[in-house]
Amino acid sequence: MPQSATLIADPSPVPLPEDVSFTPSCHGLLDLLLAVGDGRSDQGRDHPVAVVLALVAAATVAGLKGYTAISGWVADVPAEILDSLYTRVEARPGARPSRSTLWRVCTDTDGDVLDAVIAEWTTAQRTGTGTGTGEQDSTSSDTPAQIRLDGKTVRGAVDADGEQLHLLSALAGSPGPDPAAVIIAQAPTDGAKTREPETARALLETLDLRDATVTADALHTVKATAELIHQQGGHFVLPVKENRPALFDALNVLPWADTPIGYESTETGHGRTTRRTIRVLPAPPGLPFPHVSQVWLIERYVTTGDGKQSAAAQLGVTSHPAEAAGPTEIAAFNRGQWTIESLHFIRDTCYREDHSRVRTRSGPRVLASLRNLAINALRLAGRTDITEATRWANRDMTRPFTILGLTG
């Protein structure tokens, strides 16, 4: 948050696959996984990619993390479930896949296609067009979605050139803080974090943005991104910091002190009290950013238990007209952006992603994608405490397969 922002005293991206398509009626996860390849020859292959990935996905729902732990879990999968998976992909049931087989498939799997499959399956479950699992509920709603963008570096995944894997995700759910929001798309950035905006535009082009509101951090407050969102029928709520000096200066000189507070909230918890206020103005003429209808200033005042106080401010823009989104709604969108941080927290705490030693080829990305799938599946099943949910899923070997719709 820029230190010089107005604070009023308290009273080339990696392209996504264009040739991936699915039969509209085919939304079962195992069927969708048939589209994923790993570069192996079909001749003499005992363990189809779809089955191996389904087994790794189920193990991930149960909270397993590395190849060794996953292979041990797979060794205990009931024979009837295992035989059913092989039979449904027209393969002959045989010995269980070994750790080396799991490793080989995951490290050579096409990550772009796998992410597209996960997005297709998740969308089908959210909109109620999937095949059903017996435990999942549709979260479809007439309420326009909030799509949150944010990137995460997988710190343990370092390639031969010393580069760390950085993945950009899109999290969709209801506007505002939403513990049931799910990942609907993911793509790796090509190089440094500063390439995120280009990756974001490639990712947004694959999504239906009609009536949705896109939020992100200040890195994505870019004219080209705003134009794309507008062209696809969506809206944006974006913060403005000093990395966009012309826009920041134009907002910073507005008469915020004379603008009444449009909405405020106070929360107490974790030994502190936080008061948030928002002031909103119509977009001034000549603003150097496209499609802005309103501009806003959010202030946060924090008082700790020992009486210490701190304050911070954030400026921002939105394409929403006043009749569609007032101060309350804009504040909710702003706070809702940080819901995606909970996903990063889960992957780092529940799955210890940053401590993972998985580094080979596509392995880090594939396991990160399957963690997204597992978190999505658990949230769609009504389980928002993912750490507890993985323990719940692991108490019954059939439960992860049921959650993923793999017991058909």
C-alpha positions as CSV (number, residue, x, y, z in Angstrom):
1,M,0.0,0.0,0.0
2,P,1.6,3.3,-1.1
3,Q,2.8,5.3,1.9
4,S,2.0,8.6,0.1
5,A,-1.6,7.7,-0.8
6,T,-4.3,10.0,0.6
7,L,-5.0,9.1,4.2
8,I,-7.6,11.2,5.9
9,A,-7.3,11.6,9.6
10,D,-9.7,9.4,11.5
11,P,-12.6,11.7,12.7
12,S,4.6,-13.1,-22.6
13,P,2.8,-15.6,-21.3
14,V,2.7,-19.3,-21.8
15,P,-0.3,-19.7,-24.2
16,L,-3.2,-21.8,-23.0
17,P,-4.0,-24.8,-25.3
18,E,-6.4,-23.8,-28.1
19,D,-7.0,-27.4,-29.3
20,V,-8.5,-28.7,-26.1
21,S,-12.2,-29.4,-26.3
22,F,-14.6,-31.6,-24.5
23,T,-17.9,-33.2,-25.4
24,P,-20.5,-31.0,-23.7
25,S,-22.2,-34.0,-22.1
26,C,-18.9,-35.5,-20.9
27,H,-18.2,-34.0,-17.5
28,G,-17.1,-37.0,-15.5
29,L,-13.6,-36.5,-14.2
30,L,-12.3,-39.9,-15.4
31,D,-13.7,-39.3,-18.9
32,L,-12.1,-35.8,-19.0
33,L,-8.7,-37.1,-17.9
34,L,-8.6,-39.3,-21.0
35,A,-7.7,-36.1,-22.9
36,V,-4.5,-35.7,-20.9
37,G,-1.3,-37.2,-22.3
38,D,2.2,-37.7,-20.8
39,G,4.2,-38.5,-23.9
40,R,4.5,-42.2,-23.3
41,S,3.9,-44.7,-26.1
42,D,0.6,-46.5,-25.9
43,Q,2.3,-49.8,-26.8
44,G,2.9,-51.9,-23.7
45,R,1.5,-49.3,-21.3
46,D,-0.1,-51.0,-18.3
47,H,-1.3,-47.9,-16.5
48,P,-3.3,-45.3,-18.5
49,V,-2.6,-41.7,-17.7
50,A,-6.3,-41.1,-16.8
51,V,-6.2,-43.8,-14.1
52,V,-2.9,-42.8,-12.6
53,L,-4.0,-39.1,-12.4
54,A,-7.3,-40.2,-10.9
55,L,-5.5,-42.1,-8.2
56,V,-3.1,-39.3,-7.4
57,A,-6.1,-36.8,-7.3
58,A,-7.9,-39.1,-4.9
59,A,-4.8,-39.4,-2.7
60,T,-4.5,-35.6,-2.7
61,V,-8.1,-35.2,-1.6
62,A,-7.1,-37.5,1.3
63,G,-4.3,-35.1,2.2
64,L,-1.3,-37.0,0.8
65,K,1.6,-34.9,-0.4
66,G,4.6,-36.6,-2.0
67,Y,5.1,-39.5,-4.4
68,T,6.1,-41.9,-1.7
69,A,3.1,-41.1,0.5
70,I,0.8,-41.2,-2.5
71,S,2.1,-44.6,-3.7
72,G,1.6,-46.0,-0.2
73,W,-2.0,-44.8,-0.2
74,V,-2.6,-46.2,-3.6
75,A,-1.4,-49.6,-2.5
76,D,-4.3,-49.7,0.0
77,V,-7.1,-48.6,-2.5
78,P,-9.8,-51.3,-2.5
79,A,-9.4,-53.7,-5.4
80,E,-13.0,-53.1,-6.6
81,I,-12.4,-49.3,-7.0
82,L,-9.1,-49.9,-8.8
83,D,-10.6,-52.5,-11.1
84,S,-13.5,-50.2,-11.9
85,L,-11.2,-47.3,-12.9
86,Y,-9.2,-49.5,-15.3
87,T,-12.3,-51.2,-16.8
88,R,-14.0,-47.8,-17.5
89,V,-11.1,-46.6,-19.6
90,E,-11.0,-50.0,-21.4
91,A,-7.8,-51.2,-19.8
92,R,-7.1,-54.5,-18.2
93,P,-6.8,-54.4,-14.4
94,G,-3.4,-55.4,-13.3
95,A,-0.8,-54.6,-10.7
96,R,-1.1,-51.3,-8.8
97,P,1.0,-48.5,-10.2
98,S,4.3,-48.2,-8.4
99,R,5.9,-45.0,-7.1
100,S,8.1,-44.8,-10.2
101,T,5.0,-45.0,-12.4
102,L,3.3,-42.3,-10.5
103,W,6.4,-40.2,-10.7
104,R,6.9,-40.8,-14.5
105,V,3.3,-39.9,-15.3
106,C,3.2,-36.8,-13.2
107,T,6.5,-35.4,-14.4
108,D,5.6,-35.9,-18.1
109,T,1.9,-34.9,-18.0
110,D,0.8,-32.0,-20.2
111,G,0.1,-29.3,-17.6
112,D,-1.9,-27.1,-19.9
113,V,-4.4,-29.8,-20.8
114,L,-4.6,-31.0,-17.2
115,D,-5.5,-27.5,-16.0
116,A,-8.1,-27.2,-18.8
117,V,-9.6,-30.6,-17.6
118,I,-9.8,-29.4,-14.0
119,A,-11.4,-26.1,-15.1
120,E,-14.0,-28.0,-17.2
121,W,-14.8,-30.4,-14.3
122,T,-15.0,-27.7,-11.7
123,T,-17.3,-25.5,-14.0
124,A,-19.6,-28.5,-14.6
125,Q,-19.9,-29.1,-10.8
126,R,-20.5,-25.4,-10.0
127,T,-23.2,-25.1,-12.7
128,G,-24.9,-28.4,-12.0
129,T,-24.1,-29.9,-15.4
130,G,-21.8,-32.6,-14.1
131,T,-22.6,-36.3,-13.6
132,G,-23.1,-36.0,-9.9
133,T,-21.1,-37.6,-7.1
134,G,-23.7,-38.3,-4.4
135,E,-22.0,-35.9,-2.0
136,Q,-21.5,-32.7,-4.0
137,D,-24.0,-29.9,-4.2
138,S,-24.2,-27.5,-7.1
139,T,-23.1,-24.0,-6.2
140,S,-24.7,-22.4,-9.2
141,S,-26.2,-19.1,-8.6
142,D,-27.9,-16.1,-10.4
143,T,-25.5,-13.8,-8.5
144,P,-22.7,-12.5,-10.8
145,A,-19.4,-14.0,-9.8
146,Q,-16.3,-12.4,-8.5
147,I,-13.2,-13.6,-10.3
148,R,-10.0,-13.0,-8.3
149,L,-6.6,-13.2,-9.9
150,D,-3.3,-13.8,-8.0
151,G,0.0,-15.6,-8.5
152,K,1.9,-17.9,-6.3
153,T,5.5,-19.0,-6.5
154,V,6.1,-22.7,-5.8
155,R,9.3,-22.0,-3.9
156,G,10.7,-25.6,-3.9
157,A,10.3,-26.0,-7.7
158,V,13.5,-24.7,-9.2
159,D,14.4,-25.6,-12.8
160,A,17.8,-26.2,-14.3
161,D,18.2,-22.5,-14.9
162,G,17.4,-21.7,-11.3
163,E,13.9,-20.3,-12.0
164,Q,11.1,-21.0,-9.6
165,L,7.7,-22.1,-10.9
166,H,5.2,-19.2,-10.7
167,L,1.5,-20.0,-11.2
168,L,-1.3,-17.5,-11.8
169,S,-4.8,-18.6,-10.6
170,A,-8.3,-17.4,-11.1
171,L,-10.6,-18.0,-8.2
172,A,-14.4,-17.7,-8.7
173,G,-17.2,-17.4,-6.2
174,S,-19.7,-15.1,-4.7
175,P,-18.8,-11.4,-4.4
176,G,-17.0,-10.6,-1.1
177,P,-15.2,-13.0,1.2
178,D,-16.3,-16.5,0.1
179,P,-14.7,-19.6,1.7
180,A,-16.5,-21.8,-0.9
181,A,-14.8,-20.1,-3.9
182,V,-13.0,-22.5,-6.3
183,I,-10.1,-22.3,-8.8
184,I,-11.5,-22.1,-12.3
185,A,-8.2,-21.6,-14.2
186,Q,-4.5,-21.7,-13.8
187,A,-1.5,-20.9,-16.0
188,P,2.3,-20.6,-15.4
189,T,4.0,-17.2,-16.0
190,D,6.8,-17.1,-18.5
191,G,9.7,-16.0,-16.4
192,A,9.5,-13.3,-13.7
193,K,6.4,-12.3,-11.6
194,T,6.3,-9.1,-13.6
195,R,5.0,-11.1,-16.6
196,E,1.8,-11.9,-14.7
197,P,-0.4,-9.3,-16.5
198,E,0.3,-10.9,-19.8
199,T,-0.5,-14.4,-18.5
200,A,-3.6,-13.0,-16.8
201,R,-5.0,-11.7,-20.2
202,A,-4.4,-15.0,-21.8
203,L,-6.2,-16.7,-19.0
204,L,-9.1,-14.3,-18.9
205,E,-9.6,-14.8,-22.6
206,T,-10.6,-18.4,-21.8
207,L,-13.3,-17.4,-19.3
208,D,-16.8,-16.2,-19.5
209,L,-16.7,-12.8,-18.0
210,R,-20.2,-11.6,-18.7
211,D,-21.5,-9.7,-15.7
212,A,-18.6,-11.0,-13.6
213,T,-16.3,-8.7,-11.6
214,V,-12.6,-9.2,-11.9
215,T,-10.3,-8.2,-9.0
216,A,-6.6,-8.4,-8.6
217,D,-3.6,-6.7,-7.0
218,A,-2.1,-3.4,-8.3
219,L,0.2,-5.3,-10.7
220,H,-2.8,-6.0,-12.8
221,T,-4.1,-2.4,-13.0
222,V,-3.2,-2.3,-16.6
223,K,-5.1,-0.6,-19.5
224,A,-4.9,-3.7,-21.7
225,T,-6.4,-5.9,-19.0
226,A,-9.2,-3.4,-18.3
227,E,-10.0,-3.2,-22.1
228,L,-10.1,-7.0,-22.3
229,I,-12.5,-7.3,-19.3
230,H,-14.7,-4.6,-20.8
231,Q,-14.8,-6.3,-24.2
232,Q,-15.8,-9.6,-22.7
233,G,-18.7,-8.0,-20.8
234,G,-17.2,-8.0,-17.4
235,H,-16.4,-5.3,-14.8
236,F,-13.2,-4.6,-12.7
237,V,-12.4,-3.3,-9.3
238,L,-8.7,-2.6,-9.1
239,P,-6.4,-0.9,-6.7
240,V,-4.1,1.9,-7.8
241,K,-0.6,2.3,-6.4
242,E,2.5,4.4,-7.3
243,N,3.6,1.9,-10.0
244,R,0.9,3.7,-12.1
245,P,2.1,7.3,-11.3
246,A,-0.2,9.2,-13.6
247,L,-3.3,7.4,-12.5
248,F,-2.2,7.5,-8.8
249,D,-1.5,11.2,-8.9
250,A,-4.9,11.9,-10.6
251,L,-6.7,10.0,-7.8
252,N,-4.6,11.3,-4.9
253,V,-5.5,14.9,-5.5
254,L,-9.2,14.4,-5.5
255,P,-11.2,16.1,-2.6
256,W,-11.4,13.0,-0.4
257,A,-11.5,15.0,2.8
258,D,-14.7,16.6,1.6
259,T,-16.2,13.3,0.5
260,P,-18.5,11.6,3.1
261,I,-17.8,8.0,4.2
262,G,-20.1,5.8,2.1
263,Y,-19.7,2.7,4.2
264,E,-17.7,1.5,7.2
265,S,-17.2,-1.7,9.2
266,T,-15.5,-2.6,12.4
267,E,-14.2,-6.1,13.3
268,T,-12.6,-7.4,16.5
269,G,-10.4,-10.5,16.6
270,H,-6.9,-11.8,17.0
271,G,-6.3,-9.2,19.7
272,R,-7.0,-6.2,17.5
273,T,-9.9,-4.0,16.3
274,T,-10.0,-3.0,12.7
275,R,-12.1,-0.2,11.3
276,R,-12.5,0.1,7.5
277,T,-14.1,3.0,5.7
278,I,-14.7,3.7,2.0
279,R,-15.4,7.0,0.1
280,V,-16.5,6.9,-3.5
281,L,-16.5,9.6,-6.2
282,P,-17.6,9.6,-9.9
283,A,-14.6,9.2,-12.2
284,P,-13.1,12.6,-13.0
285,P,-12.8,13.7,-16.6
286,G,-9.6,12.8,-18.4
287,L,-8.6,10.0,-16.1
288,P,-5.7,8.1,-17.8
289,F,-7.4,4.7,-17.5
290,P,-10.2,3.2,-19.6
291,H,-13.8,2.4,-18.7
292,V,-13.7,3.8,-15.2
293,S,-17.1,4.9,-13.8
294,Q,-16.1,5.4,-10.1
295,V,-13.0,5.9,-8.0
296,W,-12.6,5.0,-4.4
297,L,-10.5,5.4,-1.3
298,I,-10.4,2.7,1.4
299,E,-8.9,3.5,4.8
300,R,-8.0,0.9,7.4
301,Y,-7.4,1.8,11.1
302,V,-6.0,-0.9,13.4
303,T,-5.9,-0.8,17.2
304,T,-4.1,-3.6,19.0
305,G,-4.8,-4.8,22.5
306,D,-1.9,-2.7,24.0
307,G,-3.4,0.5,22.5
308,K,-1.0,0.8,19.5
309,Q,-2.6,2.2,16.4
310,S,-1.8,2.1,12.7
311,A,-3.4,3.4,9.6
312,A,-3.2,2.6,5.8
313,A,-5.0,3.8,2.7
314,Q,-5.7,2.4,-0.8
315,L,-6.9,4.1,-3.9
316,G,-8.7,2.3,-6.6
317,V,-10.9,2.4,-9.7
318,T,-14.0,0.4,-10.9
319,S,-16.0,0.1,-14.1
320,H,-19.2,-0.4,-12.2
321,P,-21.6,2.5,-12.4
322,A,-23.0,3.8,-9.2
323,E,-26.4,2.2,-9.7
324,A,-24.8,-1.2,-10.1
325,A,-22.3,-1.0,-7.3
326,G,-22.2,1.5,-4.4
327,P,-19.7,1.8,-1.6
328,T,-20.9,-1.3,0.2
329,E,-20.5,-3.5,-2.9
330,I,-17.1,-2.0,-3.9
331,A,-15.8,-2.6,-0.3
332,A,-17.0,-6.2,-0.5
333,F,-15.2,-6.8,-3.8
334,N,-12.0,-5.3,-2.4
335,R,-12.1,-7.5,0.6
336,G,-13.2,-10.5,-1.4
337,Q,-9.9,-10.3,-3.4
338,W,-8.0,-11.7,-0.4
339,T,-10.1,-14.9,-0.4
340,I,-7.5,-16.2,-2.9
341,E,-4.8,-15.8,-0.3
342,S,-6.6,-18.6,1.7
343,L,-5.9,-20.9,-1.2
344,H,-2.2,-20.2,-1.1
345,F,-2.3,-20.6,2.7
346,I,-4.0,-24.1,2.3
347,R,-1.5,-25.2,-0.2
348,D,1.4,-24.1,2.0
349,T,0.1,-25.4,5.3
350,C,-2.1,-28.4,4.6
351,Y,0.0,-29.6,1.6
352,R,3.3,-28.0,2.5
353,E,3.8,-27.0,-1.1
354,D,6.7,-24.6,-0.5
355,H,8.6,-27.4,1.3
356,S,8.0,-29.9,-1.5
357,R,11.1,-31.4,-3.1
358,V,9.3,-32.2,-6.3
359,R,11.2,-30.4,-9.1
360,T,11.3,-32.6,-12.2
361,R,9.8,-31.3,-15.4
362,S,6.0,-30.8,-15.1
363,G,5.8,-32.6,-11.7
364,P,5.5,-29.4,-9.5
365,R,2.8,-27.9,-11.7
366,V,0.8,-31.2,-12.0
367,L,0.8,-31.7,-8.2
368,A,-0.2,-28.0,-7.7
369,S,-3.0,-28.5,-10.2
370,L,-4.2,-31.6,-8.4
371,R,-4.1,-29.8,-5.1
372,N,-6.4,-27.2,-6.7
373,L,-8.7,-30.0,-7.8
374,A,-8.7,-31.5,-4.4
375,I,-9.5,-28.2,-2.7
376,N,-12.2,-27.5,-5.2
377,A,-13.8,-30.9,-4.7
378,L,-13.8,-30.6,-1.0
379,R,-15.3,-27.1,-1.1
380,L,-18.0,-28.2,-3.6
381,A,-18.7,-31.0,-1.1
382,G,-19.5,-28.3,1.5
383,R,-16.1,-28.7,3.4
384,T,-14.5,-25.3,3.9
385,D,-12.0,-26.3,6.5
386,I,-9.6,-28.1,4.1
387,T,-7.2,-29.4,6.7
388,E,-10.0,-31.1,8.7
389,A,-11.7,-32.1,5.4
390,T,-8.6,-34.1,4.2
391,R,-8.6,-36.0,7.5
392,W,-12.3,-36.6,7.1
393,A,-11.7,-37.9,3.5
394,N,-8.9,-40.1,4.6
395,R,-10.9,-42.0,7.2
396,D,-12.7,-43.9,4.4
397,M,-10.7,-45.0,1.4
398,T,-13.8,-44.8,-0.8
399,R,-14.7,-41.2,0.2
400,P,-12.1,-39.4,-2.0
401,F,-13.3,-41.3,-5.0
402,T,-16.9,-40.5,-4.2
403,I,-16.1,-36.8,-3.8
404,L,-14.4,-36.7,-7.2
405,G,-17.2,-38.7,-8.9
406,L,-14.9,-41.6,-9.6
407,T,-17.0,-44.4,-8.2
408,G,-19.5,-44.6,-11.2
